[in-house]
Amino acid sequence: MDLKKYWILTSLATFILLPVLLIGGLILLGMLFANGSHWPLPLKLSLVVLHFFAVAYIVYRFGKKATLPDTFLSRYGPFVAPILCILLGWLLIASIAFINEDYSSVLIFSEALWLIPALPIVVYLFFTACFAVGTWRSKRFVTLENKKAFYVLASFLVLTFVSIAQGYVQYHSVLHPNSKHPVLWDNPLGLKNIYAPFSENTRLVSPKTPPSLQIDRDYPKLDGAVALIPIYAAAANAVYRGNEADKTARKKAVGLSVTTPAAYKALIDGNADIIFALAPSEEQVKEAAEEGITYTLTPIAREAFVFLVNESNPVTNLSIEQIRGIYSGKINNWREVGGAPGKILAFQRNEGSGSQTAMLRNVMRETPMRKPLEVEYYEDMSGIIREVADYRNQDHAIGYSFRFYATVMHSIPGLRLLAIDNIAPSVENIRNGAYPFTDDFYMVTARPLSENAQKLHDWFLSDEGQQLIEEVGYVPLRNDSR
């Protein structure tokens, strides 16, 4: 067999035939072990092993009987090439994802998915060994130019080492599932149901005194951030009046976008007359300007931006500089701030969210934040969900939120709110401005308001509106002593 014919045949076998046979084996394996298969386990395993070793025997016989080239690369190149291609391709995908800060390939190196590159490499090495054994049995194992075998082996080892190192770095950029520490993430659908207006089972606060303002037509369209749903939905629930036929119109007038970015988008698109949120981020202001829109912000309440740790964490107080050090990456271990030794897991929110905007604007200011861990978890059969890490109640974790949201709307057992510079985020410290991270919440508008929308806007600033805000659990501005 001439060299050209040998390379064509062996390349077709290693790049096409062997993968097809292996995939066929995996399909057979799936069919045998699928639910509903009643074959005995020994028979199933025997069929799988028989299929695998049948392929191995064909490779062995080829090495023993075929006419083979004399040099090492000519003889073994078709078997080694797929292995190097897998390593190079895998490394290229991972490197591109890493450079672009897109961790879509991280899971390739996580959990059992590392078998995707490792399994075919191991299988190809096994078949290469079968082929080599065949040449050894026919006393043709030794080839010319064997020195090149060392170069191939060195390349294989270098690529393997780099791939493992790359995988290690990316694997540790992700917080992996841990049943002992469940994800403490928002359930928007649940919050919408709990705080839905015009519903019998709503958790919304009803004003102790019926509001003097009553709207029974042309209902203003409201929307807002998740933390402020209890305020504006409670107001609509108390102020919007009408018969049963108007109930659908009333419900449609109260949007529950849940996220701050979605609320600002509803305002830009004209789907909301007034939204209730923190001040917009620079990006959100820019997006509005591109549409020729300028936001008008009217403060209605004050709230504390708080930091949370597990209650088992001995740290109860941090300074502002320590917070910045943790979130900039300068402080990485709890012992550096008076806690027990342990790596700090500093969780963040997604860009554009109200809490992330508050964190950047009020806490970090000019100090850049470290790149956050990404989080992975499984949700039913929908696959792997990847998001920027939100707060988890882990022993070594720290996260942030707003006081009302963390203690009322989404209260989780085992959390502690930290004092900042020895000042606790109490209602009194928020009201008098002693707590350093207080933030105003706003009514935000973008266009001239209708008559009813203006009435509602003014009502929130009245004694009645401010009283409702206090009854909900926020700190109203009318009692502000500053």
Residue, then its C-alpha position, 0 to 999 in steps of 0.5 A: m500500500d503506497l503512502k498516499k493510499y494509506w493516509i487516505l484510508t486511515s484518515l477516513a477511518t480515524f476522522i469519520l469511521l471511528p467517530v461513527l462507530l463510537i456514536g453508534g456505541l453511545i446510541l446503543l448504550g442509551m437504548l439499552f439503559a433507557n427507561g423501559s428496557h427490561w434486559p438484564l444488566p450483565l447482558k447490557l454491559s456485555l453488548v456494550v463491551l462487545h461493540f467497543f472491543a469489536v472496533a478495537y479488534i478491527v484496528y488491531r488487525f489493521g496494524k497487524k496485517a496492513t502494509l505500513p509506511d516505514t517512518f513514525l509520522s507516516r505510520y502513526g500520524p493519522f491516529v495522532a492527528p485527531i487527538l491534537c485537533i481535539l486539543l487545539g480546537w478545545l483550547l481555541i474555543a476556551s481561549i476566545a471565550f475567556i478573552n471576550e469575557d464570555y464564559s459560555s464555555v466554562l461548563i465544558f470544564s465543569e461537572a461531567l461535561w469535561l468528558i466531552p474532550a477527555l473521552p474521545i482523546v482517551v478512546y483515540l489513545f486506546f485505539t492507537a495502542c491497539f494499532a501499535v500492538g498489532t504492529w508489535r505482534s507482526k514484528r513491525f513496531v519499530t519505525l524509522e525517525n522515531k525521534k519525531a515521536f518525542y516531538v509529538l509526545a511533547s506537543f501532546l503534553v504541552l497542549t494537555f497541560v495548557s488545556i487543563a490550566q485554562g479549564y482550571v482558571q475558567y472553572h474557578s470563575v464560576l460558583h458551582p451548585n451547592s445543595k447546602h447553600p441554595v441560590l437566593w434569587d428573586n422569583p419575579l412571578g411569585l412577587k407579582n402574585i403576592y403584591a398584585p393589586f385588585s386581588e383578594n389574596t394580595r399582601l399589599v398594605s391598605p391605608k389606615t385612612p381611605p385616601s381622599l383621591q379617587i380615580d375611576r377612569d383614565y387610570p395612570k399607567l404605573d411601573g417600577a423596580v421590584a423593591l417599590i412594587p409594594i408602594y405603587a401597587a398599594a397606592a393603585n389598589a387604594v386609589y383606583r376605583g371602578n366597577e367590575a367591568d373596569k377591573t381589567a383596565r385597572k390591572k393593565a394600568v399597573g405594570l410589574s416589570v420587576t427590574t429597574p431596566a425594564a421599568y425605565k424601558a417601559l417609560i421610554d416606550g410610553n407604556a408607563d406614565i410614572i415609574f418608581a425607581l432609583a435614579p437612572s444609571e448613566e447608560q439609562v440616561k443615554e438611552a433616553a437621550e437617544e430617544g429625545i427624552t429627559y427624565t424628571l425625578t421627584p423623590i418620595a422615600r428614603e431607603a438604606f443600601v445594606f450589606l448582608v452576610n451569613e449570621s454565622n459570620p463573626v463580622t458585624n461591622l465594616s468600614i466604607e474603605q473595607i467595603r471598597g477593598i472587598y469589592s475592588g479585589k484588594i481584600n480577599n480574606w475575612r481575616e483581613v477585616g477581623g473575621a475567621p479565615g476564609k476566602i470572601l465571596a463578594f457577590q454582585r448584581n447585574e449592570g443596570s439594576g437598581s442595586q448595582t447602580a447604587m453600589l457603583r454610584n454611592v459606595m464604589r464611586e471612582t473605585p473600579m469593581r472586581k469581576p464577579l463570579e458567575v453562577e451556574y445552576y440547573e432549573d428543571m430540564s430547561g438546561i444550564i442557566r448562566e447569570v451574573a452571581d446574585y447573593r447566596n447565603q454562604d458562610h463566606a459570602i457578602g452581598y448587597s440589597f435594600r433594607f426593605y427588600a432584604t428584610v420584608m419582601h425577600s426575607i431569608p433566614g440566617l442573614r445579618l445586615l452589617a453596620i457600616d462604620n458602626i452605624a446600623p441601617s435602622v429606620e432612625n439612622i436612615r431618617n436622620g442620615a446617620y447611616p452612610f448609604t441611604d438612597d432616595f427613591y423617585m417617581v420618574t416621568a418622561r413626558p407631560l402627565s395627564e390630569n389624573a396622572q398629575k393628581l396621583h403624582d401630587w398625592f404621593l407627596s401629600d401627607e396621605g401619600q407619605q403616610l402610605i409609604e411609611e405604613v408600607g415600611y419605607v422611610p417617608l421624606r416628610n419626616d426627614s430631619r435633614 
